[in-house]
């Protein structure tokens, strides 16, 4: 099996074991960088499985810092219109149809996520992706009220979008580095999140 393993930063990949059948690449932080660099990688070669790994913030009190999760669905949380009476997605505003491929009712879905979650013994979650992470109360409340996400990243939906457009099997695997709350980096634990993520990924790759 030929696998492409991506992450936003080299830091998130630093403890991943090398393997002949696994190509490892950092695709950069944020939506634009992810779309551009992932598309370039996929234009050069064909893969049997594409994985995106990294750290994430959690909206859910049911998830703990250091916990590894598999993302079943993604939404672009800032893809819409900010109006006087609230935020409305491009789908709600009828700018584009909510079922425009690869969206299904405005959501991006991974068909492989549940199997990968079982293989990893990782909790399946819903993701929201924003270029501006939610670090203040108003934005956090908007994300929770609008989308009911479990986690937030800056790349997940972009990764889903490219893989779905390319008709490739894929999965997004994240480890919780912090709770999504008014920003306080003293409460984060990035080293623990990366260690736990790397252990899970190395075990998973060794057994597929």
Buried (B, 14 or more C-beta within 10 A) or exposed (E): EEBBBBBBBEBBBEEBEEEEEBBBBBBBBBBEBBBBBBBEBBEEEEBEBBBBBBBBBBBBEEBEBBBBBBBBBBBBBBBBEEEEEEBBBBBBEEEEEBEEEBBEEBBBBBEBBEEBBEBBEBBBBBBBBBBEBBBEEEBBEBBBEBBEBBBBBBBBBBBBBBBBEBEBBBBBBBBBBBBBBEBEEEEBBBEBBBBBBBEBBBEBBEEE
